[in-house]
């Protein structure tokens, strides 16, 4: 069995090494995306003792800046930060954000997110910079192979005796220790301690990679709801023009602002069909995305519509729902704030080194033979 595990570990590692390296190094680079992109002056405004402009007013300003583009959402980020009018669409694909002063409607910046550095890094992490229908299966398959490599690596690591154990649980470098020994220890000893975190990265990555894995993972945690996001429809669907609410987006935003006065951000989504509901979400004060409240309102009556998937009110979620909502922040290391992001960054760099140190070990043995 150990020989079989060694063979699988070697050849799967050689086959997927380059892809694993790219996925890990782009993951490391993306770790501080939120902190770095928030540096620009256009993200901030001077606080005023007055009300924000309504979403309908900000959207008019933003649409004039990007005529012909579809407005996806208007997002308010608090009293000292710029509001965002988010435009997103396909055929042709575009993703642009208009940053606005929420008090005055002044345009602070129009940013093409497809030209953003971290957008480029994310495309590499998710799709290897290939078309999504090609890159996504490649990344998902490589992640699954990497999970097998980690499991076989643990099986190979198990030592035969106590002496071997001592050599495999810590670095025993002395002055004059040669590079081959350092490389071996980085792969074997370092691999032992990083594997636990690498397993977490791999499992949380596979949640996005394969639908069957995501469903199995959720059900194993006790989940019973739907993981698929389906559009929540308005009940009335325009049966009478007299039912239509004037500026429903504004009214939903005012309701959300009233119910979440301390929210880190509130986002409202305009409707683009007669059957759609108005979607709104509020990110809690601590900024944890997994605690977000997702809510839906009939565009004709403003009656709240409950959803049967995990993206509803946070208070209605169970353990399995919370686990799935946490997936992004566990994967990126943001779950415990900046300290865990730094740790995830270092672990990702170490994971990126595995294909390199493993290839060197194989190449050295090959040359000897």
Secondary structure, DSSP 8 states (H G I E B T S, - for coil): -HHHHHHHHHHHHHHHHHHHHHHHHHHHHHTTHHHHHTTSGGGB----SS----HHHHHHHHHHHSTT--EEEEEE--TTB-EEEEEEETTTTEEEEEEE-TTT--EEEEEEGGGSHHHHHHHHHHHTTS-HHHHHHHHHHHHHHHHHHHHHHHHHH--SSHHHHHHHSS----TT--HHHHHHHHHHHHHHHHHHHHHHHHHHHHHHH-HHHHHHHHHHTT--SB-S----B-SSTTS-GGG--TTHHHHHHHHHHHH-TT-SEEEEE---SSSB-EEEEEE-TT--GGG-EEEEE-TTT--EE--SBSSS-GGG--HHHHHHHTHHHHHHTGGG-HHHHHHHHHHHHHHHHHHHHHHHHHHHHHHH-
